[in-house]
């Protein structure tokens, strides 16, 4: 309806009576609603998010567009074709936007407590534990895991006590547990060990009880864009596309980021000159701190930063080693480091110390977005899995920067960097750059 009114305009709406082509335009509204309903756009969903709405909208728009063209040819009305095809185009653009807006508005608490959907996990103890460990706090607002059914948990009674949710049964109690705990959904984790016959029976009983069923693969941190559904021999298969590590999209993105870095460097050069003078004026030593870091494919390069510590900071690292807050990995971080200069804390809090890295982006050793550039000593301690981070250029910002920065644990930083490499896309880079501005202004987690 919005698309129709937008296209016709207020003056046109007033003159609808007696105008068949304009009345026909309003017929697009029920056609659009029926088309979306027929392809499942209004169906109940397990979680809000990208449910394939864009693909459904495109399919409906194409079909209605073909129908409009056919009717227009029959009645010889090009005006009808032009007006209604444009109306469908507006609707195709507006529908996903309105869906996102409604979801965002629904995520706010306007003095009422909205109850999240209740979920029951089913799987082996290890997979349940991994699933819960990878959940973010925001996920609980959409799906609250209230219980778990552990399959093959014999001999693991002590470990069961470590789960953050109560264990309410095994493979034979799934349906009963879902009903007893008033669950809206049952999530079957990959490798649950349920046979085809048992799985089909459980799905039937849960569907009859009005409980949704979802299958969660073992892999985590895989974006929806890399997953495609296929069928072979009557079996549904999840096709996992290879990550984009090279190719035209990578080359074009790299070129654009280097050009943007050069532009930003030019615009911020007065600020950088002022910061360099302040660094020199508030502590003895050079304005820039040069440090060897490891880049793409293990190549070493000189990373540039404004100096935020005293000149003998590295020599004094042993005496402050007991203050290290990142003992779970190779990183060395102290929230209130005694080696900081007078303005070093402020520079770090707002990431101003990293502005010289724009020069690294321009010369191609870094990118605007990417994993954190490691020290050679850190890279030497990488496992084979962690060396995957070196498949792309390190970045001035990244998922770690917009997800907590220095307050993240080593394990979480590792997971975010690997997730970025595996799921890279130009849109992901754009999203990170937009979120970086907010993270830097707030100064959260930086030290």
N, C-alpha and C positions, 0 to 999 in steps of 0.2 A: 504493500500500500504506500509506504514512504517513497519507493522508487516511482510509482505511478504519479503521485502528487508532485514530486520533485520535477519529473519530466514535463507534466502538463502545465504546472504553474497555476497560481491562484486565478488569474484572469481566464485561463482556459477551462478551469473546473466550473466556473460560473456559467459557461456556455455549453455545457455538455448535452443538454436536452435537444433532441432532434439531430444529433451528430452521431451517426452509427459508428464511425471509426473511433471516436473518442469513447463511446460506450464499450466498444470492443476492446479498447485498451484496458478498461477495468476488469474485463473477463480474464486478463492475464493473472490477476491477483489470486482467484481460486485455483487456477491452473498451476500457479507457482507453489501454492501451499500443498495442493494434492500431489504434485510431483515430488516435493521434498518429503512428504509423508510416505509416499510409495517407496522411496529409496532409503527409508529408515532414519531420516535426519532428526525426527522428533522422538525417536525411541529412547527408552530408559538406558542410561549409560552408567557403567561402573564408576567412572571418575570423570570430572570435567577435564577438558583439554582438547588436543587435536584428535578428533574422532573421525577423520576423513571427510569432514564437512565440505572442505574446498573441492574435493573430487566429486562429491555428490552434487554440489552446486553447479559445477561445470557440466556434468552429465545432464542435469535437468535443464540448464540454460540451452544447451545444444538441441535437445529434443523439442523444447517449446519453440525455439527459433526456427527449426525445420517445419514445425506445425504452422507457425505464423506465415512463413514463406509460402507454404502450400495453400493455405486459405486465401492469402493475398492474391496469389495467381488465379485462383478460382473466381474471385469476385473482382479481379482487375483493379486492385487498390494498392498502389505503391505507397500512398500516404500511411495506410494501415501497417504495411511492412516496416516502413521507416520508424514510425512512432513506437510500435510494439517491440521491435527488435532492440531499440534503444532502452525501452523500459526494462526488458529482460536483462540487458547489460548492466543497467544501474542496480537492479535487484541482485545480480550475481556479485557485484562489488560490495553492496551494503550488507548482505546477509551475514558473511563471516565477521565483518566489523561489529555488527550489532551483537552477534553471539559472544564475541570477546568482551564487549562492553558490559553485557549482562553478567557474564562470569566474574569480571573484575568487581562490579558493584556488589554482587552476591558474596564476594570474599570478605567484605567489610562487615564488622559487627556494629549495627546501629542500635546498641542497647539491648539486643536480643542474643540469646545463645543458640546458634545453629548447630544441630547435632550432626556430626560426621557420620558417614555410612560405616556400619560395623562389619569387620572382616574376620574370617577364620582362615588361618594358614594351614596348609597340608603339605607335608614333605618330610625328608630326613632331617635329623637334628642339625646337621651342619648347614644344609641349605636354608633352613629357617633362620638360623643364627646369622648367616651372611645376608639374607634378605633384610632382616631387622637392622643390621649394622649399616646398611647402605641407605636406609630411609632418612630423609631430612625432616626437621621439625615441622616444616610446612605441609609435608605429606599427611601428617596426622589430622590436619584440619579437613582433609577430603576423605580419607579412609582410616578409620581407627581400628587397629588390629587388637581384638579383644581376647583371642584365644588361639591355640594351636593344637593340631592333631599330628603327633609324631609317628612316622612309619618306620618300623625297624629300630625302635629305641631301646630294645632289650639290652640290659647291661650298661645303660647310660643314665641310670637314675640320678646320679650325682650331677651330671652335666645338665640334666633337665631342669634342675633347680636354678641354673644360671640364666635361663631364658627370661627376658623381661616381661613375658606374657604367660599366663597359666596354660599348662598342658592338660587338655580335657579328654584325651583319648587317643586311639590309634586309627588304623585304616578302617576298622569295622564300625567306628562311632562317628564318622564324618557328618552324616545327615542328622543324627540325633544331636550332636554337638552344635551344629548350625542352628537348629530349632531352639535348643535350650538357651543358647546365648543370643537369640534374636538377631542373628547375622543377616546382613543384606547381601553379602557376597562371600564366596569361598574361593581362595586363591590356591590353585594347585601348582606347587613349585616344581621346576624341572627335575627329572630324575626321581620322582616320588615313588616309583616302583609299582604303581597301580597298573594292572593289566587292562587290555582294551575292553574286555567284557565288564570288569568291575568299574572302570571309569565311565562307561556308557550308562550303567545302572545308576551310579551315583549322580550323574548329570541329570538323568530323568527324574529321580526323586527330588533333587534340589530345585529343578525347574517347576515341578508340581507344587513345591512349597514356596515358590516365588523368590527363590534365592538365585542371584547371578553366579555364574561360574567363570573364572578367568584362569588361563594357563600362563604361568610366568616362566620364561626360559632361564637356564642357569646363568647365562651371560648377564652382567649388569653394566650400567653406564654405556649403553648402546642407543644412539638416537634413532627415532622413528624413521628418519630418512634413509637409514642404512638397511632397514628391514622390509622385505617384500614377501607376500604370501604366495606359495606355489603348491601345486598338487601333483603327486606322482603315485600311480597305482592305488588311487583312492585315499592316500594319506596326505594330510596337510603338512607342508614343509615351510619352515621359515628360512628364506634365503637371506644370508648376511652379506651385504655388499662390502667389498674391500675398501678400506679407508683411502681418501684422496691424499696422496703424499707428493704427487707430481702431476704435471699436465697443464693445459691452457688456463684453467681456473686458478691454479696456484701461481702461475707466471703473471697473469693479469693482476691478481690480488697483490702480489709482491711489488709490481710496478706502481700500482696505485698507492700502496702504503709508503713507498719510498718518496713518491711525489708529495704526499700529504705531510710526511715528516719534514721535508725540505720547506714546505709552506709554513708549517707550525714553527720550525726553527727560525725562519725569517721574521715571523710575527712576534715571537717571544724573545728575540735576541736582546732587546733593551732590558727586559726582566732578568735574563741570564747574566748580563753584564753587572747589574746591580747585585745579584746574589753572589757572583764571584768576588766582588769588592767586599761584601759583608763577610764572606768566609775568610778572606785574607785579613780583614781588620779585626776579627774577633778571636783569632787563634793563629799562632805561627805555623807556617807551612804553605804549600801550594793550594790553589783554589780547587783544582781537579784531583780526584783520586783515581788512579789507573790500576786496574786489577785484571789478571788473566782469567778468562772464563772459557768454558767449553761450549761451542756452538753446534751447528748442523753437522751431522756425520762425524762428530768428535773433533772437528777443527777448532783450535784455540784462537782466541782473539782478545784484544785489549778492550775491556769494558770501561766506559767513562762515567763518573759520577761527581757531583759536588762533594767535597770532603766534609764529613759530618763528625769525624773523630780526630783525636790528637794524632800527630804524625807517627808516634810509636805504638799505635793501637795493636798491631799484629804482634809486636814483641811482648806486649802485656797480656796477651790472650790467656796464657797459662795461669796468671794470678787471679783471673776472673772466671776461670773454667767452671768453678763450683756454682756459679750463678746461671749457667746455661739452662734455658727453659725448653730446649728441643733435644733432650737427651735420647729420645726414641729414634733419632736418625742422624744423618751426617751434618745437618744444619746447626749453626751456632747463633742463638738469638737470646738477647737479654733485654727485657722491657725497660729497665732503668739502668742502662749501661753507664758506668762511671767514666768511660773513656769518651763520651760524647762532648762535643764543643758546646759553647753557649747557645748557638743557633742550630746545632745539629739535630736536636729533638724536633724542632718546628719544621725543619727541612724534610725530615723523614715522615713526620705525621701527615704532611700534605703532598708527599712524593715529589717535592721540588728538587731533591737531590738527584733524581733520575732524569731530569731534563737533558743533560748532556748526552744521554743514550740516544737521543734523536740523531746525533752524528753517526752512531753505530747503525741505525736504521738506514740512513742515507747511503752509507758505504756498503750495505748489504750483509753485514755480519749479524744483524738482528732484524726483527720485524716489529711492527707496532703491537701485534698480538701473538702470543706464543707461550711456551712453558718458561719457567724461571731459568735463567742461565746459571748453570752450576759451576762451582770451582773445580779445578782439576782433581783435587783430593776427594771431593764429593763424587765426581764421575767415576773415579777408580773403585768406589765402593758400590756402584750400581750393580744390581742383579741384571740378568739377561732381559727380564721384563722391563726394568726401569730404563735400560738403554734405548728403549723404544722412544723415549722423550727426545733423543738426539736425532730422530728422523726428520725433524722440522727445525726451522730457525727459532732460537729463543726470542721471547717477546718483552717489550717494555711494560706491557700489561698482559693479563691472562685471566683464566678462571680463578686462579689462586688470589689474584688482586681484588676481584670483585666478590669473593666468597669468604673474606675474613683476614686476608693478608698474613701478617706475621703471627696472628693469634691461632692460626691453623696448626694442627699437629703435623708431623712429618708424613704419617700415613695418609692423612686427608689431602695434603699438598700433592703427594705422589699420585693419588687416585684422580685428582682434578687434572693434573698435567697429562696423564695417560688418557683420560676421557677426552681432553681437547684434541690430542693427536688422532685418536681413533674416530672422532666424530666431526672433524674439521669441515667447515663449509664457509663461504663468504658471509652468509647470514649470521653464523655463529660469531665471526669476527666483528661484524657490525653490532651485534647485541652486546658483546663484551666491551667494545669501545663506548657505547652509550651508558652502560652501567659503571664504567670506570670513573666517569665524571662525578657521579653521585658518591661513589666510594671514596674518592680523593677529597671531595668537599667535606664529607662527614669525618674523615680521618680515622675511621674505625679500624682497629686491629693493626695499626702501623706503629712499629718501634724499631 
